[in-house]
């Protein structure tokens, strides 16, 4: 077949150009996203019921919903968290569950429960988790002028009605999720003394507003042959209309504004957003599933530039750009492609003294990538972090395949073959080992598809990307390269003598012959290095730390603060401002205080005393200084507060979650459905005194108790007391004002900030028309309650997060010994530790299957049962070198270092497969075993050295750069360089030694 193709160059070139054209066209239609569009088997139910305590919510609503939702098919776990006025139910399904159907079933269960829930409860929101629902960035809008309530109310309405819709009109944006805005409400503040002097109470004002705010609808009237529609207009449309309402009191007419102040104010603020010290509104940008991120960002930047010109009084800024990780992956792919290709060209030029051969490799690699894009489109893959990591891995293999083919053809030319025969014979000889190399690399990833959960789904996309890139590279290497090489060789293009002189290298064959003799006479040295490297691999595998992603020297951080104090959101923001005051080198600040108004909530709902602050600095060193200053200030000024510094969330944390602790102790009450009472907390803490754990958050609350004997004594209606208390707390709802655009709530409020003073000044009209002081009818008592009520499949519990210094296994043993015989409490252990153990068990099976597949493929290639063992023995030796260099540079075992080890093993195994194939071929040609081993080493010497040097030199710059992309790439570079250094030595000397040893044992 190769001979036929070499003789048909125009047909090959035209076919290649056709595939290149299709590949370029396909890139225009391939979507770009942060992650593959996979089903995340999680559904969240959120419900809001203001002015209800966490205990009331849990007992009357959440428990009922939880018991209903437990009946859903394929439900793996359910966790609920209930706070004052808000609750979240998190449902986790078995992976493979169709989340669309599960979403419908959850909604059906909720609808069936509505008849048993309070009538004034808003329908709970059901949110289906999806990778496309993750915000790619935050767009903040703020006023340039000083903050005022009136102007910010205007900005909120303008953002909701104009700006939000302008952003959502962009073709690549699915939703602009808004938070930080405020809504207006009409506040009626009675003139208490004047009302009492007239002998009336607030009921007269409330009834007057309701009488005048009625919609009577339309009437159809017939007049002869004509028909008319009559509409009764509502007289109340504005604040001024309410002020001009007339009341008849003792046969005298009063306007409402004479009896009360009418004002337009923002609703009670449960959350704030600040950007760079200014009150702001944030739009969390969520893209469409098939959108291209680069186009989306360009469109958004164009729109914001246009808006800044049209509305100069507004400022627009972005933060927490999630596309950075994707951009880094694309940059890493580009750098791997350009640096690898350039070095491969230079090294091949130095070794082969031929300017035409490097030109072949310069064309073959981009052609392979472009054709890979065509198959990406055919198989429905997107450009994302996972598929790009597969392409980055594939680029190394592409370079390796091209070097091997060109080197083998060059060897045939030096042996005296014609150009055509050299291209045919040189390519035909290595087709089988190249196919084996591709299959061995793919076999490493194939078993990973059997991992359960989202991990297996992500590896599917990566495995498919690697398979596409490797198969494309293989086809280009055996079809396009020999044809192009032959055409270039026919052209007259020679290097000048002075160039050859300057580029003259030492005699590599002679050098290898001497070193080969040296190590063959000192076999113990080779075996010692191999054994030590294997021992290092085992020791470091258990000793080194594990992490999801490498530690990146970022210039941004997330601060999570809980003041542990009953403060308002405005006071919380004031404290943040005071802490950040006079701290230099802060480039950007973005804070979310209290509850947020996002439609798609990806984080737990915060209380009024909690805040999340995003800080960006100019460099990592300055950021560390900022963090230390903030920690010192908060510890000094607010010692009761809790403070945590975290890196900004990336896409993996959104998908896998970051809140799951390694070990939780769930404590249940044996006597009650509720979690153990707050009074029992000290007793449980004493039981767990020998275990290190995080404390259960408790908050202080004020409990208002109506004194029943005084109510009877003063002849007061208890409903009037409740109404007055609601008025004091600005919760006395009157009606809704229907404006031209929206409904605005009308509420009654005394506008007295001091509650104790307010209660002392309020009087209630009893049944005898006497005014009774409110303070004589109620009693305020301080009490404590859980800040959050947690529950799961087994009901309510309190969850302790265990942090055992002696190890988590010892923590489990301690907890079991403490609570197993307790008469008051049951307990259950949970956490990510058990999921990690299950994943470790699955990975063990996957590794065994992958090794067996490697063995089967190589045994079929070599027609031998013992020769594959030589290559399998090489893997732990190479990993030892990779982990050793990673450990010396202070790295951790993470996703990038794992990819690096796979790349390194793939390249080294490919070289070893080719070397053993060459030795076997030479033995079939009549050479004895010793001569075949030595000759095979010499023939494969240049390809091994060129591959190793290209890979090592291409990755070396990442060890000394300090950019974000370099930090992400550094673990990959360290593992590949470390493995390639020891792997090159093993390929050159260990493989021949083991081949000779096992061959003499006659295992064939």
Secondary structure by P-SEA (a helix, b strand, c coil): caaaaaacaaaaaaaaaaaaaaaaaaaacbbbcccccccccbbbbbbbbccccaaaaaaccaaaaaaaacccccccbbbbbbcccbbbbbbbcccccaaaaaaaaaaaaaaaaccccccccccbbbbbbbccccccbbbbbbbcccccaaaaaaaaaaaaccaaaaaaacccccccccccbbbbbbbbbcaaaaaaaacccaaaaaaaaaaaaccbbbbbbbcccbbbbbbbccccccaaaaaacccccccccccccccbbbbbbbccccbbbbcccccccccbbbbcccccaaaaaaaaaaaaaaaaaaccccccccccccaaaaaaaaaaaaaaaaaaaaaaaaaaaaaaccaaaaaaaacaaaaaaaaaaaaaaaacccccaaaaaaaaaaaaaaaaaaaaaaaaaaaaaaacccaaaaaaaaaaacaaaaaaaaaaaaaaaccccccccaaaaaaaaaaaaaaaaaaaaaaaaaccaaaaaaaaaaccccccaaaaaaacccaaaaaaaaaaaaaaacaaaaaaaaaaaaaaaaaaaacccccccccccccbbbbbbbccccccaaaaaaaaaaaacccccccbbbbbccccccccccccccccccbbbbbbcccaaaaaaaaaaaaaaaaaccccbbbbbbccccccccccccccccbbbbbbbccccccccccaaaaaaaaaccbbbbccbbbbbbbbbbbaaaaaaacccaaaaaaaaaaaaccccccccccccbbbbbbbbcccccaaaaaaabbbbccccbbbbccccbbbbbbccccccccccccbbbbbbccccccaaaaaaaaaacccccccbbbbbbcaaaaaaaaaaaaaaaaaaaaaaaaaaaaaaaccccaaaaaaaaaaaaaaaaaaaaaaacccccaaaaaaaaaaaaaaaaaaaaaaaaaaaaaaacccaaaaaaaaaaaaaaaaaaaaaaaaaaaccccccccaaaaaaaaaaaaaaaaaaaaaaaaacaaaaaaaaaaaaccc
